[in-house]
Amino acid sequence: MKEEARMILRAAIEANQPSAVIKKGLGSRIHAHFAQLGVVELELPQRSSQPTPAQFGA
């Protein structure tokens, strides 16, 4: 009887999930959400100096 209840609950939950959401990963869903905005090209500034390592201690 418990297994039958589990099967009914699983079927009800799966029926409420859109199949497209289940098949797509998070990255694909984010991409699809923002795809309508188009491509944004940003200009990266040139480095004016080389990075220096952190100095720990005195």
C-alpha positions in Angstrom: 0.0 0.0 0.0 2.9 2.4 0.8 4.5 1.7 -2.6 1.2 2.4 -4.4 0.9 5.8 -2.5 4.5 6.6 -3.6 3.7 5.8 -7.2 0.7 8.0 -7.2 2.6 10.9 -5.6 5.5 10.5 -8.1 3.1 10.5 -11.0 1.3 13.6 -9.7 4.6 15.5 -9.2 6.0 14.5 -12.6 2.8 15.5 -14.4 3.1 19.1 -12.9 6.7 19.5 -14.2 7.1 21.0 -17.6 9.2 18.6 -19.7 11.4 21.4 -21.1 12.6 22.4 -17.6 13.5 18.8 -16.7 15.6 18.3 -19.8 17.5 21.6 -19.6 20.3 22.4 -17.2 20.6 25.6 -15.2 23.1 27.2 -17.6 20.8 26.5 -20.6 17.8 28.0 -18.8 19.8 31.1 -17.9 21.0 31.5 -21.4 17.5 31.1 -22.8 16.2 33.7 -20.3 18.7 36.4 -21.4 19.0 35.4 -25.1 16.4 38.0 -26.1 18.7 40.8 -24.9 21.2 40.0 -27.7 25.0 39.9 -27.5 26.8 42.5 -25.4 30.4 43.3 -26.3 32.4 45.0 -23.6 35.7 46.7 -24.2 38.3 45.4 -21.7 40.8 48.1 -20.6 44.5 47.4 -21.2 46.6 46.7 -18.1 48.7 49.6 -17.1 50.9 47.6 -14.8 51.7 44.0 -13.9 50.0 42.5 -10.9 52.1 42.1 -7.8 52.0 39.2 -5.3 50.4 39.8 -1.9 52.8 40.6 0.9 52.1 38.8 4.2 53.8 39.8 7.4 56.0 42.8 8.1 
